[in-house]
């Protein structure tokens, strides 16, 4: 990610990120990740070759009934 973009996200996201922890990790689609934070907000992240986005949202995308195995790995390593 571009350094200016990341700096802007951190400046604006400090309210949501300060003292928050990751409660749950979801992957509703390929290359799409949602991190539920303890501040009752979701951090939605999509990465790709040309398009990327990262934003905070009160709502989260629909998740599949059975999560991908990589989601389980991330939950084990990162949650709480």
N, C-alpha and C positions, 0 to 999 in steps of 0.2 A: 504494500500500500504506500501511497505517497505520504511523505512525512508531514506535509501541511494538513492533509486530510485527517491523518491520525491525531495530530495535535488538536484539531478542531473537535474531533469526537471526544477526546479526553476532557477538553475544557467544558464542553456542553454536557458530557456524561458524568462529570464528577458528582453531581447531585445523586445520581442513581448508583454509581460505583463505590462511593466512599463507604466503607464498612460493610459492603454487601459481599455475600458469598454465592457460589453457584449451587443452587438447590437441585436442579435437574437439567439434563442435556437431552435434546431431541434432534432428530434429523428427518424432517418431513419430506425431504426430496434429495436427489443427488446434488451434492455440493451446497446444500442448504442446511444450516445449523441454527438451532434456537437454544439459548442458554437462559433458563429461568433463574433469576437472581432473587436473593432473600428480600430485596426491596420491592417485591411484587411487580417487577417489571421484567420484560423479556429483551434480551439482546439477540437480534436476528442478524445472521451473517451468511452471505452468499459469496462464493469465490469462483472465478472462471478465468479464462485466458484473456478476455477483453473486458468483461464487465464484472464488477465487484460491488457489493454494498454492505453496509453495516449500519444498523439503526436500532433505537430503543422503541419498544411498543408495549402497550398494555395487553394487547391481544397477541396470540401466537397462531401460526399456521396449523392446519389440521395435520395430525400425525398418523402414520400407518398403524394398523393394529399390532403388528409384530415388528419391533425395531430391528434394524440391521445390526449384525454382530459388532461392527465398529462403534456403535453407540454404547453398547455394553462395556466395551473396553474403556471408552472415554469416561463413562459414568464411574467406573471402578477407580480410575486414576485421578480424576479431577473433582468430583463432587465432594462437598463439605470439606 
